[in-house]
Amino acid sequence: MFGEFCERTNSCRTDPQFFWLRQNHSRYDDLWTIAERAQTMRMAIVDDSLLIRRMLREHLMTIPEVEVVGEAGNATTAVPMIQQAQPDAVILDINLPGGDGIELLRRVKETQPGLNVIMFTSYCSPEYRKRCQEAGASLFFDKTCQISVLMDAIRRMAETNQRSRVNRPNS
């Protein structure tokens, strides 16, 4: 699945920003598994910027099989929101009021190890990528220039989910 996505997206093969993503494609495939299992992929958004949260929500709402089940603007409210909303995946920023996004990632992964966390941040240095990877992030995208790639990946997961439900034999 990941290879198919890369073939359609030339930047996957040439952009050094995708090095970590290419090397960790099995985590990307985990998101596909969730999308195939459920009728909708439940997503939560954690970002301090209301504008970014609104933009992400509006983009995600255009994907029929994706449901936004929660939002938080800081690390303090993010933990209870994630516990209550029970999303399949969380889009998470690193710089958050009330705590560090990477520390939040660690805390969430301790209590919900199967939760897929997509880092969407403007802190894109190799050091931050490595720290996020070590903390258990599923994917990592640059907020300043990769919104369309993030949405394309989620859209493809949703389309695959829809096709798999149509083609699934009745048991």
Helices and strands as residue ranges (DSSP letters): H 2-8, H 10-14, G 16-18, H 19-23, H 25-37, E 41-46, H 50-61, E 66-72, H 75-85, E 89-92, E 95-96, E 99-100, H 101-111, E 116-121, H 126-135, E 139-142, H 147-167
